[in-house]
Amino acid sequence: MTTCETVTVVDTLRSRPPAVIPDDYLPAMQRLTYGLVRARGDCLSLGPVTLLRFEPPSPQGSGWRWVIQGGLLARQPGGTLSVGWQDGRLVGEVAGYSPRLPPRLYELTQLPLHHALMRLYLLGLRGRVPPPGLPVGAAQRLAAAALDLALCAAGTVLARPPARRFLPLLAGVTSVYHVGFWCLAASTPGGRALGQRVVGLDGRRPSLLQAVLRLTAVPLAVRARRALHDERAGTDVIESATI
């Protein structure tokens, strides 16, 4: 962030040129936040509150450009949001934006969330082909998951909670265990023991948001019998030696 009133934020992702870049950034934010943030026309809203209001998108190079008109998160109209492809990279840029939040608070809250959501959006544009490494088979993934669950259960037993608190504590331990290891090491102990890593489709470690989305979508993956949690989070499981 600069010391003046506006900020410019750029996110990039290596990618082949996509066949087409749709003008669907606003609807994508609704999908990526599980409906918490709603896309209403050319606005992003949280409940009855308009967070950001844009002019209709206009073509720009290989992608699209939205002019910011206002909203709760904008101190004044002006600035742009753009998405496109250039020199082997997908690029998401916010330029000339005036956040309403004080600079330090913006850097601690809104900015990290913007980076996380923009990365998820760009990963969706990139697609799952080519994969970031050699994919791990379903049987190997299941074995690693079983080992991790056994470790979480053992840790919970060692804590000796009352019987009525065992399952809630196990759920908490399992959540912190997986999110922490995915974000910090890209591999849980079970995954590491079996030579696996969880990575974003760009080959990087998952962000905190990706890790949380992946974990919360596991029940959907179990029900659908396919890796829906990886589809939702823009992640994949690959062999460690391929990184």
SERO-267418 format. One record per residue (C-alpha): residue number from 0; residue in one letter; x, y, z. Coordinates in steps of 0.05 Angstrom, whole numbers. Layout:
% residues N
REC | NUM | a | X | Y | Z
...
% end
This chain:
% residues 243
REC | 0 | m | 0 | 0 | 0
REC | 1 | t | 24 | 71 | -14
REC | 2 | t | 21 | 129 | 34
REC | 3 | c | -29 | 166 | -10
REC | 4 | e | -103 | 155 | -13
REC | 5 | t | -106 | 100 | -65
REC | 6 | v | -78 | 30 | -69
REC | 7 | t | -57 | -16 | -126
REC | 8 | v | -57 | -91 | -115
REC | 9 | v | -33 | -143 | -167
REC | 10 | d | -41 | -219 | -164
REC | 11 | t | -11 | -263 | -218
REC | 12 | l | -12 | -337 | -235
REC | 13 | r | 27 | -376 | -288
REC | 14 | s | -21 | -404 | -339
REC | 15 | r | -30 | -422 | -411
REC | 16 | p | -75 | -372 | -447
REC | 17 | p | -147 | -391 | -430
REC | 18 | a | -195 | -401 | -488
REC | 19 | v | -237 | -344 | -459
REC | 20 | i | -239 | -302 | -396
REC | 21 | p | -312 | -293 | -376
REC | 22 | d | -338 | -229 | -344
REC | 23 | d | -361 | -269 | -283
REC | 24 | y | -317 | -242 | -227
REC | 25 | l | -375 | -217 | -186
REC | 26 | p | -417 | -281 | -189
REC | 27 | a | -353 | -320 | -174
REC | 28 | m | -345 | -281 | -109
REC | 29 | q | -414 | -305 | -88
REC | 30 | r | -395 | -377 | -104
REC | 31 | l | -327 | -373 | -70
REC | 32 | t | -356 | -345 | -6
REC | 33 | y | -412 | -396 | -5
REC | 34 | g | -464 | -342 | -14
REC | 35 | l | -440 | -299 | 45
REC | 36 | v | -424 | -244 | -5
REC | 37 | r | -478 | -236 | -57
REC | 38 | a | -472 | -212 | -129
REC | 39 | r | -531 | -167 | -145
REC | 40 | g | -526 | -136 | -213
REC | 41 | d | -460 | -99 | -213
REC | 42 | c | -455 | -98 | -137
REC | 43 | l | -424 | -142 | -83
REC | 44 | s | -468 | -142 | -21
REC | 45 | l | -466 | -170 | 50
REC | 46 | g | -538 | -177 | 72
REC | 47 | p | -571 | -110 | 59
REC | 48 | v | -505 | -73 | 55
REC | 49 | t | -472 | -58 | -12
REC | 50 | l | -397 | -71 | -3
REC | 51 | l | -375 | -48 | -72
REC | 52 | r | -412 | -21 | -132
REC | 53 | f | -384 | -24 | -202
REC | 54 | e | -399 | 1 | -272
REC | 55 | p | -417 | -55 | -321
REC | 56 | p | -354 | -92 | -344
REC | 57 | s | -319 | -70 | -407
REC | 58 | p | -269 | -110 | -450
REC | 59 | q | -196 | -96 | -437
REC | 60 | g | -143 | -134 | -476
REC | 61 | s | -155 | -208 | -465
REC | 62 | g | -200 | -197 | -405
REC | 63 | w | -247 | -148 | -370
REC | 64 | r | -246 | -84 | -330
REC | 65 | w | -295 | -59 | -277
REC | 66 | v | -296 | 14 | -253
REC | 67 | i | -310 | 22 | -179
REC | 68 | q | -368 | 69 | -166
REC | 69 | g | -373 | 65 | -90
REC | 70 | g | -400 | 23 | -34
REC | 71 | l | -385 | 13 | 40
REC | 72 | l | -313 | -9 | 27
REC | 73 | a | -297 | 49 | -18
REC | 74 | r | -281 | 117 | 11
REC | 75 | q | -296 | 151 | -55
REC | 76 | p | -313 | 130 | -127
REC | 77 | g | -256 | 113 | -173
REC | 78 | g | -206 | 58 | -186
REC | 79 | t | -213 | -5 | -227
REC | 80 | l | -214 | -80 | -221
REC | 81 | s | -187 | -118 | -280
REC | 82 | v | -174 | -191 | -298
REC | 83 | g | -135 | -215 | -359
REC | 84 | w | -78 | -256 | -388
REC | 85 | q | -10 | -227 | -405
REC | 86 | d | 60 | -256 | -419
REC | 87 | g | 44 | -326 | -394
REC | 88 | r | 6 | -304 | -332
REC | 89 | l | -65 | -292 | -310
REC | 90 | v | -67 | -223 | -277
REC | 91 | g | -117 | -195 | -228
REC | 92 | e | -107 | -121 | -212
REC | 93 | v | -141 | -69 | -169
REC | 94 | a | -114 | 0 | -187
REC | 95 | g | -129 | 69 | -158
REC | 96 | y | -177 | 41 | -106
REC | 97 | s | -192 | 83 | -43
REC | 98 | p | -208 | 37 | 15
REC | 99 | r | -251 | 65 | 71
REC | 100 | l | -212 | 27 | 124
REC | 101 | p | -150 | 60 | 155
REC | 102 | p | -87 | 35 | 121
REC | 103 | r | -62 | -11 | 175
REC | 104 | l | -131 | -42 | 186
REC | 105 | y | -140 | -51 | 111
REC | 106 | e | -73 | -87 | 107
REC | 107 | l | -92 | -134 | 163
REC | 108 | t | -163 | -151 | 141
REC | 109 | q | -189 | -133 | 73
REC | 110 | l | -124 | -140 | 34
REC | 111 | p | -107 | -212 | 54
REC | 112 | l | -179 | -232 | 40
REC | 113 | h | -175 | -199 | -29
REC | 114 | h | -110 | -236 | -45
REC | 115 | a | -141 | -303 | -23
REC | 116 | l | -205 | -294 | -64
REC | 117 | m | -169 | -268 | -125
REC | 118 | r | -121 | -327 | -123
REC | 119 | l | -180 | -375 | -120
REC | 120 | y | -212 | -339 | -179
REC | 121 | l | -149 | -342 | -221
REC | 122 | l | -139 | -415 | -204
REC | 123 | g | -209 | -428 | -230
REC | 124 | l | -191 | -393 | -295
REC | 125 | r | -127 | -434 | -301
REC | 126 | g | -165 | -499 | -294
REC | 127 | r | -139 | -567 | -271
REC | 128 | v | -100 | -582 | -336
REC | 129 | p | -42 | -589 | -335
REC | 130 | p | -39 | -614 | -263
REC | 131 | p | 15 | -583 | -218
REC | 132 | g | 49 | -651 | -210
REC | 133 | l | 39 | -726 | -213
REC | 134 | p | -30 | -738 | -182
REC | 135 | v | -38 | -788 | -125
REC | 136 | g | -88 | -844 | -132
REC | 137 | a | -151 | -850 | -91
REC | 138 | a | -126 | -910 | -51
REC | 139 | q | -62 | -874 | -30
REC | 140 | r | -101 | -812 | -10
REC | 141 | l | -150 | -853 | 31
REC | 142 | a | -92 | -888 | 67
REC | 143 | a | -60 | -821 | 85
REC | 144 | a | -127 | -794 | 109
REC | 145 | a | -137 | -855 | 153
REC | 146 | l | -68 | -847 | 184
REC | 147 | d | -81 | -773 | 198
REC | 148 | l | -148 | -788 | 230
REC | 149 | a | -115 | -842 | 274
REC | 150 | l | -63 | -791 | 297
REC | 151 | c | -117 | -740 | 313
REC | 152 | a | -157 | -792 | 351
REC | 153 | a | -95 | -814 | 390
REC | 154 | g | -80 | -742 | 409
REC | 155 | t | -152 | -731 | 432
REC | 156 | v | -151 | -795 | 474
REC | 157 | l | -86 | -772 | 508
REC | 158 | a | -121 | -707 | 528
REC | 159 | r | -171 | -751 | 567
REC | 160 | p | -233 | -708 | 557
REC | 161 | p | -300 | -727 | 587
REC | 162 | a | -339 | -774 | 543
REC | 163 | r | -390 | -721 | 523
REC | 164 | r | -334 | -676 | 499
REC | 165 | f | -293 | -727 | 460
REC | 166 | l | -326 | -718 | 392
REC | 167 | p | -326 | -641 | 394
REC | 168 | l | -253 | -642 | 416
REC | 169 | l | -235 | -692 | 361
REC | 170 | a | -269 | -647 | 310
REC | 171 | g | -229 | -587 | 334
REC | 172 | v | -163 | -624 | 336
REC | 173 | t | -175 | -653 | 266
REC | 174 | s | -192 | -584 | 238
REC | 175 | v | -132 | -548 | 267
REC | 176 | y | -86 | -606 | 249
REC | 177 | h | -105 | -608 | 176
REC | 178 | v | -111 | -533 | 163
REC | 179 | g | -45 | -520 | 199
REC | 180 | f | -5 | -573 | 164
REC | 181 | w | -34 | -557 | 95
REC | 182 | c | -18 | -483 | 102
REC | 183 | l | 50 | -488 | 135
REC | 184 | a | 80 | -551 | 104
REC | 185 | a | 33 | -570 | 47
REC | 186 | s | 32 | -640 | 77
REC | 187 | t | 3 | -673 | 139
REC | 188 | p | 45 | -726 | 175
REC | 189 | g | 2 | -780 | 142
REC | 190 | g | 12 | -749 | 74
REC | 191 | r | 86 | -740 | 85
REC | 192 | a | 93 | -813 | 107
REC | 193 | l | 62 | -835 | 41
REC | 194 | g | 99 | -785 | -3
REC | 195 | q | 41 | -737 | -16
REC | 196 | r | 32 | -662 | -16
REC | 197 | v | -29 | -617 | -21
REC | 198 | v | -16 | -558 | -67
REC | 199 | g | -55 | -505 | -104
REC | 200 | l | -64 | -515 | -178
REC | 201 | d | -5 | -467 | -187
REC | 202 | g | 40 | -514 | -147
REC | 203 | r | 44 | -469 | -86
REC | 204 | r | 24 | -485 | -14
REC | 205 | p | -51 | -474 | -2
REC | 206 | s | -71 | -408 | 29
REC | 207 | l | -109 | -407 | 95
REC | 208 | l | -174 | -396 | 57
REC | 209 | q | -159 | -454 | 10
REC | 210 | a | -144 | -499 | 69
REC | 211 | v | -209 | -480 | 105
REC | 212 | l | -250 | -488 | 41
REC | 213 | r | -218 | -556 | 28
REC | 214 | l | -233 | -581 | 98
REC | 215 | t | -305 | -557 | 100
REC | 216 | a | -319 | -589 | 33
REC | 217 | v | -294 | -658 | 54
REC | 218 | p | -365 | -682 | 72
REC | 219 | l | -388 | -663 | 2
REC | 220 | a | -330 | -702 | -28
REC | 221 | v | -348 | -764 | 13
REC | 222 | r | -420 | -759 | -8
REC | 223 | a | -404 | -748 | -82
REC | 224 | r | -346 | -799 | -82
REC | 225 | r | -301 | -752 | -118
REC | 226 | a | -251 | -698 | -98
REC | 227 | l | -302 | -641 | -93
REC | 228 | h | -261 | -611 | -36
REC | 229 | d | -203 | -602 | -84
REC | 230 | e | -248 | -573 | -137
REC | 231 | r | -277 | -522 | -88
REC | 232 | a | -209 | -502 | -60
REC | 233 | g | -168 | -502 | -125
REC | 234 | t | -121 | -555 | -97
REC | 235 | d | -93 | -623 | -117
REC | 236 | v | -55 | -679 | -83
REC | 237 | i | 10 | -696 | -118
REC | 238 | e | 71 | -739 | -104
REC | 239 | s | 123 | -703 | -63
REC | 240 | a | 180 | -719 | -111
REC | 241 | t | 146 | -680 | -167
REC | 242 | i | 154 | -612 | -132
% end
